[in-house]
Amino acid sequence: MIHFVGAGPGDPELMTAKGVRLLQHADAVIYDRLVNPLLLFHCKEDCLFIYVGKTPDRKSIKQTEINAKLIETAASHDSVVRLKGGDPAIFGRMTEELEACQAAGVNFDITPGITAASGTASYSGISLTQRGIATSVTFTTGRLIDNEKNTFQQLLNGQTVCLYMGVEALDRFVEAALEQGLKAEMPILITQWGTYGRQSKIQGTLADIRQKISETKIENPAMIILGEVVHAGERFDWFSDLPEKGDSKLYVSTRKPVMAALLEQTQKGADVWWMQVGEGRDRRFDAVNIHYLAEQHFDTIIFDDAAAKNIYEAEKVKPLWEH
């Protein structure tokens, strides 16, 4: 049995109760790059972790290989969770994986998740369908099948447009919007790593957003929201006001983490990760650390116990971002 589960946009508490339950009982988890790996701490000790993350514009595992891995894993494990960032049914290539399951006679079910558009908007105080402002909302993407280019047809006034993975496509997106008559003063918000403590944002207009983003380091994963609703975020940006918003902490310990303690940190807006060291460590997370820490930066390293610090210093265990 394969359970397709949406992990939500990043905040580990933005996952459904059903999704958490399925993780807790899974025999294997096949997960993507945009899944917050803190969620793996919900899994039982003998659960197999399989990483199939794709990095844009870099050589990555192919979709056909992921499909084959799903079927192979389901043949040897009773309960497999296919964990996808956001909602698996929105730009998650879910149908291709369902077709592979169906062809192989593998049973499946689907647990939706909070998609990046609604998660990112909510964490900026924005209603995508604000009454009197937006009568519709459109989800679109900067990436199409076989590297085709989205030409962004039918962008209309009076709607909100949510562009997934669209940083590289921003020039085409802005040009299409202006050509279709959207005013140059239309507000646009670009949010990187939405709902994580590391969330960062740029707000501008169709006229100046390209210049603003060229002056920053924002890149995918990012959500772009276009429409008058963006102005609401100037008044209701509650997430940025959390007491530890933007703090990034790496805990180093010889012990396994307590999930509730980690969530106390994320509830305050912090970005956290737990790295267990020593001979007794959970070695499944060695591979998780390799691909996760290579893309992250933590401002503070906190040693949970003296033994962890001794191991760190004696073995010269260095976070991958220092390489």
C-alpha positions as CSV (number, residue, x, y, z in Angstrom):
1,M,0.0,0.0,0.0
2,I,1.3,3.4,-0.9
3,H,0.0,6.5,0.9
4,F,0.5,9.7,-1.1
5,V,0.8,12.4,1.7
6,G,1.1,16.2,1.5
7,A,3.7,17.4,3.9
8,G,2.6,21.1,3.7
9,P,4.7,24.0,2.8
10,G,7.4,23.9,5.5
11,D,6.2,24.6,9.0
12,P,6.2,21.0,10.4
13,E,2.8,21.7,12.1
14,L,1.1,22.4,8.8
15,M,0.6,18.7,8.2
16,T,-2.7,17.0,8.6
17,A,-3.3,14.7,11.6
18,K,-3.9,11.9,9.2
19,G,-0.5,12.5,7.5
20,V,1.3,12.4,10.9
21,R,-0.5,9.1,11.7
22,L,0.5,7.6,8.4
23,L,4.2,8.6,9.0
24,Q,4.1,7.1,12.5
25,H,3.1,3.7,11.1
26,A,5.0,3.7,7.9
27,D,7.5,1.0,7.0
28,A,9.2,3.2,4.4
29,V,9.0,6.9,3.5
30,I,10.0,8.2,0.0
31,Y,10.3,11.9,0.3
32,D,11.1,15.0,-1.7
33,R,13.6,17.9,-1.4
34,L,10.9,20.4,-0.3
35,V,9.7,18.2,2.6
36,N,10.8,19.6,6.0
37,P,12.9,16.6,7.3
38,L,11.8,17.4,10.9
39,L,8.7,15.3,9.9
40,L,10.9,12.2,9.7
41,F,11.2,12.3,13.4
42,H,7.6,11.1,13.6
43,C,8.6,7.8,12.1
44,K,9.3,4.6,14.0
45,E,12.9,3.4,14.5
46,D,12.8,0.7,11.7
47,C,11.2,2.9,9.0
48,L,13.3,3.1,5.8
49,F,14.1,6.6,4.5
50,I,14.4,7.1,0.7
51,Y,15.3,10.5,-0.7
52,V,14.2,11.3,-4.2
53,G,14.6,15.1,-4.2
54,K,15.0,17.0,-7.4
55,T,17.0,20.2,-7.6
56,P,16.0,22.6,-10.4
57,D,18.7,23.0,-13.1
58,R,20.9,20.3,-11.6
59,K,21.2,16.6,-12.5
60,S,18.6,14.8,-10.3
61,I,16.7,11.6,-10.2
62,K,14.3,11.1,-13.1
63,Q,10.6,10.7,-12.6
64,T,10.7,7.3,-14.2
65,E,13.2,6.2,-11.6
66,I,11.0,7.5,-8.8
67,N,8.1,5.6,-10.2
68,A,10.2,2.4,-10.3
69,K,11.4,3.0,-6.7
70,L,7.8,3.4,-5.5
71,I,6.8,0.0,-6.9
72,E,10.0,-1.7,-5.7
73,T,9.5,-0.4,-2.2
74,A,5.9,-1.3,-2.1
75,A,6.8,-4.9,-3.0
76,S,8.9,-5.3,0.2
77,H,7.1,-3.0,2.7
78,D,3.5,-3.1,3.8
79,S,3.0,0.6,4.3
80,V,4.9,3.1,2.2
81,V,4.4,6.9,2.5
82,R,5.2,8.9,-0.6
83,L,5.8,12.3,1.1
84,K,5.5,15.3,-1.1
85,G,6.0,19.0,-0.2
86,G,2.8,21.1,-0.1
87,D,-0.2,19.2,-1.6
88,P,0.7,16.3,-3.9
89,A,-2.2,17.1,-6.2
90,I,-0.9,20.6,-7.0
91,F,2.2,20.6,-9.3
92,G,3.3,17.5,-7.6
93,R,3.4,15.1,-10.6
94,M,1.1,12.8,-8.6
95,T,-0.8,11.5,-11.6
96,E,2.3,10.0,-13.1
97,E,3.1,8.1,-9.9
98,L,-0.5,6.9,-9.6
99,E,-0.4,5.6,-13.1
100,A,2.7,3.6,-12.2
101,C,1.0,2.2,-9.1
102,Q,-2.1,1.3,-11.1
103,A,-0.1,-0.5,-13.8
104,A,1.8,-2.5,-11.2
105,G,-1.4,-3.4,-9.3
106,V,-0.3,-1.5,-6.1
107,N,-3.1,-0.1,-3.9
108,F,-2.9,3.6,-2.9
109,D,-4.7,6.4,-1.2
110,I,-4.2,10.2,-1.1
111,T,-3.9,12.6,1.8
112,P,-3.9,16.2,0.7
113,G,-1.8,18.9,2.2
114,I,-1.7,22.6,2.5
115,T,-0.3,23.9,-0.7
116,A,2.5,26.5,-0.9
117,A,0.2,29.3,-2.2
118,S,-2.3,29.2,0.7
119,G,0.4,28.5,3.3
120,T,2.7,31.4,2.1
121,A,-0.3,33.8,1.8
122,S,-1.6,33.0,5.3
123,Y,1.9,33.5,6.8
124,S,1.9,37.0,5.3
125,G,-1.6,37.9,6.4
126,I,-3.0,37.7,2.9
127,S,-6.4,36.4,1.8
128,L,-6.0,35.1,-1.8
129,T,-9.7,35.8,-2.4
130,Q,-10.2,39.0,-0.4
131,R,-13.8,40.1,-0.6
132,G,-14.2,43.1,-3.0
133,I,-10.6,42.7,-4.3
134,A,-10.2,39.3,-5.9
135,T,-13.0,37.3,-7.4
136,S,-10.8,34.4,-8.4
137,V,-7.4,32.9,-7.9
138,T,-5.2,31.1,-10.4
139,F,-2.4,28.6,-9.6
140,T,0.2,28.5,-12.4
141,T,3.8,27.4,-12.7
142,G,7.0,28.6,-14.2
143,R,7.9,25.0,-15.2
144,L,6.0,22.8,-17.7
145,I,6.5,19.3,-18.9
146,D,9.7,18.7,-20.9
147,N,11.1,22.1,-20.1
148,E,8.4,24.0,-22.1
149,K,7.8,27.6,-21.2
150,N,4.6,28.9,-19.7
151,T,3.5,31.9,-21.7
152,F,1.0,33.0,-18.9
153,Q,-2.1,33.5,-21.0
154,Q,-5.3,34.9,-19.5
155,L,-3.9,36.9,-16.7
156,L,-6.9,39.1,-15.7
157,N,-7.5,42.1,-13.5
158,G,-9.6,41.2,-10.5
159,Q,-7.9,38.0,-9.8
160,T,-5.0,36.8,-7.7
161,V,-2.2,34.8,-9.5
162,C,0.0,32.4,-7.6
163,L,3.1,31.4,-9.5
164,Y,4.9,28.3,-8.3
165,M,8.7,27.9,-8.8
166,G,8.6,31.0,-10.9
167,V,11.8,33.0,-10.1
168,E,13.5,32.0,-13.4
169,A,10.3,32.7,-15.2
170,L,9.8,36.1,-13.6
171,D,10.7,38.1,-16.7
172,R,8.2,36.2,-18.9
173,F,5.6,36.5,-16.2
174,V,5.9,40.2,-15.8
175,E,6.0,40.8,-19.6
176,A,2.9,38.7,-20.2
177,A,1.0,40.6,-17.4
178,L,1.9,44.0,-18.8
179,E,1.1,43.0,-22.4
180,Q,-2.3,41.8,-21.2
181,G,-3.2,45.1,-19.7
182,L,-2.4,44.7,-16.0
183,K,-1.2,48.0,-14.6
184,A,2.4,48.6,-13.9
185,E,1.5,49.5,-10.3
186,M,0.0,46.0,-9.6
187,P,1.6,44.7,-6.4
188,I,3.6,41.5,-6.4
189,L,5.1,39.5,-3.5
190,I,7.9,37.0,-3.8
191,T,8.4,34.7,-0.8
192,Q,11.3,32.2,-0.4
193,W,11.0,29.2,1.9
194,G,7.5,30.3,2.9
195,T,6.3,29.2,6.5
196,Y,9.8,28.3,7.6
197,G,11.7,30.5,10.1
198,R,14.0,31.3,7.2
199,Q,11.2,32.8,5.2
200,S,12.2,35.9,3.3
201,K,10.2,38.2,1.1
202,I,10.4,40.9,-1.5
203,Q,7.4,43.1,-2.4
204,G,7.2,45.4,-5.3
205,T,5.2,46.1,-8.4
206,L,5.2,44.8,-12.0
207,A,7.2,47.9,-12.8
208,D,10.1,47.4,-10.3
209,I,10.0,43.8,-9.1
210,R,12.7,42.6,-11.6
211,Q,15.1,45.2,-10.4
212,K,14.4,44.4,-6.8
213,I,14.9,40.7,-7.2
214,S,18.2,41.3,-9.1
215,E,19.5,43.0,-6.0
216,T,18.8,40.0,-3.7
217,K,19.7,36.4,-3.4
218,I,16.1,35.1,-3.5
219,E,15.7,32.0,-5.6
220,N,13.5,28.9,-5.7
221,P,11.8,27.5,-3.8
222,A,9.7,30.6,-3.9
223,M,6.1,31.6,-4.3
224,I,5.1,34.6,-6.3
225,I,1.7,36.2,-5.6
226,L,0.4,38.9,-7.9
227,G,-2.7,41.0,-7.2
228,E,-4.2,43.8,-5.1
229,V,-4.6,41.3,-2.2
230,V,-0.8,41.6,-1.6
231,H,-1.4,45.0,0.1
232,A,-3.1,43.2,3.0
233,G,0.3,41.7,4.0
234,E,1.5,45.2,4.8
235,R,-1.0,45.3,7.7
236,F,-1.4,41.7,8.8
237,D,2.1,40.2,8.7
238,W,1.9,38.3,11.9
239,F,4.5,35.7,11.2
240,S,7.3,38.3,10.9
241,D,6.5,39.5,14.4
242,L,7.1,36.1,16.2
243,P,9.8,36.5,18.9
244,E,12.3,34.2,17.2
245,K,11.5,34.7,13.6
246,G,14.6,34.3,11.5
247,D,16.6,32.6,14.2
248,S,18.3,29.5,12.9
249,K,19.6,26.9,15.4
250,L,21.4,23.6,14.9
251,Y,21.2,21.3,17.9
252,V,24.0,18.8,18.3
253,S,23.3,15.9,20.7
254,T,24.1,12.3,21.4
255,R,20.4,11.9,22.1
256,K,17.4,11.6,19.9
257,P,15.2,14.7,19.8
258,V,11.9,15.3,21.5
259,M,9.5,16.5,18.7
260,A,7.4,18.6,21.1
261,A,10.6,20.5,22.2
262,L,11.5,21.2,18.5
263,L,8.0,22.4,17.8
264,E,8.2,24.8,20.7
265,Q,11.0,26.5,18.7
266,T,9.2,26.6,15.4
267,Q,6.1,28.0,17.0
268,K,8.2,31.0,17.9
269,G,9.3,31.4,14.3
270,A,12.7,29.8,14.6
271,D,14.3,27.5,12.1
272,V,15.7,24.4,13.8
273,W,17.4,21.1,13.0
274,W,18.6,18.3,15.3
275,M,21.8,16.4,14.5
276,Q,22.6,13.4,16.5
277,V,26.2,12.4,16.8
278,G,28.1,9.5,18.4
279,E,28.2,5.7,17.9
280,G,24.6,5.4,19.2
281,R,23.2,7.9,16.7
282,D,20.3,7.0,14.4
283,R,22.3,6.4,11.3
284,R,19.3,6.8,9.0
285,F,19.8,10.6,9.5
286,D,23.4,10.6,8.2
287,A,22.1,10.7,4.7
288,V,19.3,13.2,5.6
289,N,22.0,15.5,7.0
290,I,24.1,15.3,3.9
291,H,21.5,16.6,1.5
292,Y,19.6,18.9,4.0
293,L,22.5,20.7,5.6
294,A,24.2,21.3,2.2
295,E,21.4,23.7,1.4
296,Q,20.9,25.4,4.8
297,H,22.7,27.8,7.0
298,F,22.4,27.9,10.8
299,D,23.6,30.9,12.8
300,T,23.8,29.2,16.1
301,I,25.1,25.7,17.1
302,I,23.8,24.5,20.4
303,F,25.4,21.5,22.1
304,D,22.7,19.5,24.0
305,D,25.2,17.7,26.2
306,A,28.9,17.8,26.9
307,A,29.5,14.4,25.1
308,A,28.1,15.9,21.9
309,K,30.5,18.8,22.1
310,N,33.5,16.5,22.7
311,I,32.6,14.3,19.8
312,Y,32.1,17.4,17.6
313,E,35.4,18.8,18.5
314,A,37.4,15.5,18.6
315,E,36.1,14.3,15.2
316,K,35.9,17.7,13.7
317,V,32.3,17.2,12.7
318,K,31.6,20.3,10.6
319,P,28.3,21.4,9.3
320,L,28.3,21.0,5.5
321,W,27.8,24.7,4.9
322,E,31.3,25.4,6.3
323,H,32.9,23.3,3.5
